[in-house]
Amino acid sequence: MTDDDDDGATWPPMMSGWQQASEQAIERQQQFLKQMFEAGAGGLDMNQLGAMSQTATFKTRVQSGGRISIPDAEREALDIEEGDIVQTVVIPVKRNRE
């Protein structure tokens, strides 16, 4: 649909702003992922971006020795088995420190 198309529906200006903000956020995320892969993914080709469809986002606790666990559902969905090598991005969410 282009700006010239008129389906008779009019959107409040606030909704138009939300759509624009959403589109900008998606564009920024795509740019970030592209930069991340180009900068440090060990030669990852952008044609392999389809592999991004096989990602999981979850929260887990750091266990003794710095270990983290991948939940069963994510391991099954991504066909991850013991001994497989995976790449992780760690972002601290909450610290339970006194």
Secondary structure, 3 states (H helix, E strand, C coil): CCCCCCCCCCCCHHHHHHHHHHHHHHHHHHHHHHHHHHHHCCCCCHHHHHHHHCCCCCCCCCCHHHCCCCCHHHHHHHCCCCCCCCCCCCCCCCCCCC
